[in-house]
Amino acid sequence: KSVFDPTGAPALPGELLRYGIKVTNVGNVDLPNLTVVDHLPRGLSLAGDPTVPEGVQVVEVPAPAGRLGNGLVRFEGLALAGGGTLEIALAARVDPRTERGGEWCNIAEVEGSTSVMAEDVACLEVVVKKGRLGGYTFEDLDGDKRFDPDVDYAFGGMTVRLYDPFDPNGPPVAEGGTSGEGEFLLPEMTQG
């Protein structure tokens, strides 16, 4: 099991991580009907279609409702000849709404017909940074794309909502109101 962060570690909310699972049969007996189960840690979600050997069925078991991650991915119908190796590649996204940093570990298990035959872990540091986003809501009367209180019309008393680009129909990730001069500040926003 391996993990790679294309933007460089540590990982940040919203980033895509790439995982590799390599299974080797060190014996000389063929192993039919294996299943690889990849346990995604809370805050990590499968992104796109995994790369798997031909004929393998990919079954995504989503996280329980209201949870960030904690789902798993099952790769069913694997066959591994004696001395053979197979590889699976998948991508997972760090949830942009997560507020939990630290070491995140992803566990993969190989299941035979009766038991778990092997497991491996890949861990990566996730850093959650907080920031602020501010600005003005206004009608740009002079067309210069900048707020000028002497020229432009400010929208005071407005609600400003920021949505997750990966879940635009979900709840806002930040919300605030504008002052009488149209100024807003969304504090304590998670990076990503």
C-alpha positions as CSV (number, residue, x, y, z in Angstrom):
1,K,0.0,0.0,0.0
2,S,1.4,3.4,-0.9
3,V,0.2,7.0,-1.0
4,F,1.3,9.9,-3.1
5,D,0.3,13.6,-2.8
6,P,0.9,15.2,-6.3
7,T,1.2,18.6,-4.7
8,G,3.7,17.5,-2.0
9,A,3.1,16.6,1.6
10,P,1.5,17.5,3.9
11,A,-1.9,17.2,2.3
12,L,-4.5,20.0,2.6
13,P,-8.3,20.0,2.5
14,G,-9.6,19.7,-1.0
15,E,-6.4,18.0,-2.4
16,L,-6.4,14.8,-4.4
17,L,-4.2,11.9,-3.2
18,R,-3.2,8.8,-5.2
19,Y,-3.1,5.4,-3.6
20,G,-1.5,2.2,-4.9
21,I,-2.2,-1.3,-3.7
22,K,0.1,-4.1,-4.8
23,V,-0.8,-7.7,-3.9
24,T,1.7,-10.5,-4.5
25,N,1.1,-14.3,-4.1
26,V,4.3,-15.5,-2.6
27,G,3.1,-19.1,-2.8
28,N,2.9,-21.5,-5.8
29,V,-0.9,-22.2,-5.5
30,D,-3.4,-20.1,-7.5
31,L,-5.7,-17.9,-5.3
32,P,-9.1,-17.5,-7.0
33,N,-11.9,-15.2,-5.8
34,L,-10.0,-12.7,-3.7
35,T,-11.3,-9.4,-2.5
36,V,-9.3,-6.3,-1.6
37,V,-11.0,-4.0,0.8
38,D,-9.7,-0.4,1.1
39,H,-10.9,1.4,4.2
40,L,-11.0,5.1,3.7
41,P,-10.3,7.2,6.8
42,R,-12.9,9.8,7.9
43,G,-12.5,12.9,5.6
44,L,-11.4,11.0,2.5
45,S,-13.6,10.1,-0.4
46,L,-13.1,8.1,-3.6
47,A,-12.5,10.4,-6.6
48,G,-13.1,8.9,-10.0
49,D,-12.8,5.3,-11.2
50,P,-10.0,3.2,-9.8
51,T,-7.6,1.4,-12.2
52,V,-8.1,-2.4,-11.7
53,P,-7.3,-5.7,-13.5
54,E,-9.9,-6.7,-16.1
55,G,-13.0,-8.3,-14.8
56,V,-12.7,-6.9,-11.3
57,Q,-15.9,-5.4,-9.8
58,V,-15.5,-2.1,-7.9
59,V,-18.1,-1.6,-5.1
60,E,-18.0,1.6,-3.2
61,V,-19.6,1.5,0.2
62,P,-20.4,5.1,1.2
63,A,-19.8,6.6,4.6
64,P,-22.8,6.6,6.9
65,A,-25.1,9.6,6.4
66,G,-23.8,12.9,7.8
67,R,-20.2,11.6,8.1
68,L,-17.1,12.9,6.3
69,G,-15.6,9.7,4.9
70,N,-15.3,6.4,6.7
71,G,-16.5,4.6,3.6
72,L,-14.7,1.8,1.9
73,V,-14.0,0.4,-1.5
74,R,-14.3,-3.3,-2.3
75,F,-12.4,-4.8,-5.3
76,E,-14.2,-8.1,-5.9
77,G,-13.5,-11.1,-8.1
78,L,-9.7,-10.9,-8.1
79,A,-7.7,-14.0,-9.1
80,L,-4.0,-14.3,-8.4
81,A,-1.8,-17.0,-9.8
82,G,1.0,-18.6,-7.8
83,G,4.0,-16.2,-7.8
84,G,1.8,-13.5,-9.5
85,T,1.3,-9.8,-8.6
86,L,-1.6,-7.5,-9.3
87,E,-1.9,-3.7,-8.8
88,I,-4.8,-1.4,-8.1
89,A,-4.6,2.4,-8.3
90,L,-7.2,4.8,-6.9
91,A,-7.5,8.5,-6.2
92,A,-9.2,10.0,-3.1
93,R,-10.0,13.6,-2.2
94,V,-9.4,15.1,1.2
95,D,-12.8,16.6,2.1
96,P,-12.6,20.4,1.8
97,R,-14.8,20.8,4.8
98,T,-12.7,18.7,7.2
99,E,-11.4,20.4,10.3
100,R,-9.4,17.4,11.5
101,G,-5.7,17.4,10.8
102,G,-3.0,14.9,11.8
103,E,-1.9,11.6,10.5
104,W,-4.5,9.9,8.3
105,C,-4.0,6.2,7.7
106,N,-5.7,4.2,4.9
107,I,-5.9,0.5,5.4
108,A,-6.1,-2.2,2.6
109,E,-7.0,-5.8,3.4
110,V,-6.8,-8.9,1.1
111,E,-9.7,-11.3,1.9
112,G,-9.8,-14.9,0.8
113,S,-12.9,-17.1,0.9
114,T,-12.8,-17.5,4.7
115,S,-10.5,-14.9,6.2
116,V,-8.4,-11.8,6.0
117,M,-5.1,-12.9,4.5
118,A,-3.0,-9.7,4.7
119,E,-3.3,-6.0,5.4
120,D,-1.1,-3.0,4.9
121,V,-1.4,0.7,5.8
122,A,-0.4,3.9,4.1
123,C,-0.3,7.1,6.2
124,L,0.0,10.8,5.3
125,E,0.0,14.0,7.3
126,V,-3.0,16.3,6.7
127,V,-2.7,19.9,7.8
128,V,-5.8,22.1,8.3
129,K,-5.1,25.8,8.1
130,K,-7.6,28.5,8.9
131,G,-8.0,31.7,7.0
132,R,-10.3,34.6,6.4
133,L,-12.0,35.8,3.2
134,G,-13.3,39.4,3.0
135,G,-14.4,41.9,0.4
136,Y,-17.2,44.1,-0.7
137,T,-20.6,43.5,-2.4
138,F,-21.3,46.3,-4.8
139,E,-22.5,47.4,-8.2
140,D,-19.5,48.4,-10.2
141,L,-20.8,51.7,-11.6
142,D,-17.5,52.8,-13.1
143,G,-16.6,49.3,-14.5
144,D,-13.1,49.1,-13.0
145,K,-13.8,45.8,-11.1
146,R,-12.7,47.5,-7.9
147,F,-14.8,48.9,-5.1
148,D,-14.7,52.7,-4.9
149,P,-17.0,54.0,-2.1
150,D,-17.2,57.4,-3.8
151,V,-18.5,56.0,-7.1
152,D,-19.9,52.5,-6.7
153,Y,-23.1,51.5,-5.0
154,A,-22.5,49.2,-1.9
155,F,-24.9,46.5,-1.0
156,G,-25.3,46.7,2.8
157,G,-27.3,44.2,4.9
158,M,-26.7,41.3,2.4
159,T,-25.9,37.7,3.3
160,V,-22.8,36.3,1.7
161,R,-22.5,32.5,1.5
162,L,-19.6,30.4,0.3
163,Y,-20.2,27.0,-1.1
164,D,-18.0,23.9,-1.6
165,P,-17.1,23.7,-5.3
166,F,-17.2,19.8,-5.0
167,D,-20.7,20.0,-3.4
168,P,-22.3,23.2,-4.7
169,N,-25.8,22.1,-3.7
170,G,-24.7,21.3,-0.2
171,P,-24.8,23.6,2.8
172,P,-22.6,26.7,2.8
173,V,-19.1,26.3,4.2
174,A,-19.1,29.9,5.4
175,E,-21.6,32.6,5.8
176,G,-21.7,36.2,7.0
177,G,-23.4,39.5,6.5
178,T,-22.3,42.8,4.9
179,S,-21.9,46.0,6.8
180,G,-23.8,49.2,5.7
181,E,-20.8,49.9,3.4
182,G,-21.1,46.4,1.7
183,E,-18.0,45.0,3.5
184,F,-18.0,41.3,4.6
185,L,-15.5,39.1,6.4
186,L,-15.8,35.3,6.6
187,P,-13.5,34.2,9.5
188,E,-12.2,30.8,10.5
189,M,-12.4,29.2,7.0
190,T,-10.7,25.9,6.4
191,Q,-8.1,26.0,3.6
192,G,-9.3,24.1,0.6
